[in-house]
């Protein structure tokens, strides 16, 4: 009888451990979802602030992008726009690499950065300040700027 009670107690213990592990797994999964959601919200908030700033100063930004020679204030203004944009892009890149951002979100934003780098001033900014950004991100942006060899026609 004592031996039977021992086996029942051991079985209950094993079941309790398995249930505990399942519970911890569920909790970790929920926590991961909350973290991903908070990260995405934070990045979106930053992006909206940048967009709002650019919209508020759209005329000045358009002028600074098209004028061949910039006044010192316009040059500093544009430099700060690029600084904010590349900082946001580096954050997006990091979150994507960590698996905290869905690929479709990163792909759309990456296209935006690629399009921005078609402009001379964005490239000039990057060439002057690329050392201020992380290695993987800097390598990625450098790859967007570096001229690609044309494919041979077959």
C-alpha positions, 0 to 999 in steps of 0.5 A: 500500500505504501509503495502504491502511494509512493508511485501515485505521489510521483505520478502527481509530481510529474504531472505537476511539473509538466503542467508548470512547464506548459504554463511557463511556455504559454506565459513566455509566448504571451510576453513575446507578443507583448514585447513585439507589440510594444516595440512596433508601437514605439517604432511607429510612434517615432515614425509618426513624429518624424512624418509630422515634423516633415509635414509641418516643414514641408516647404522648407524641406522641399526647398532644401532638397532642390536648391543647389546651394543651401543657406546654413540654416537649411543645411542644418535642417536637412542634416537633422532630417537625415539624422532622424530618418537614419536613426529610425531606419537603424532601429527598424533594421535592428528590430527586423534582425532580432525578429521583432518586426515582420518582414513585410513591415521591414521591406516597405520601410527599406524601400523608402530608405532606398528611394531616399538614397536616390537623392544626392543630399541623402548620399552626401549625409550618409558618406559624412556620418555613416560611422555613427551607425551600427555595423550591420546597418551601415553595411546594408546602407552602403550596399544601397549606395554602392553602384551595382555592376550591370548584368551582362546581356545574354 
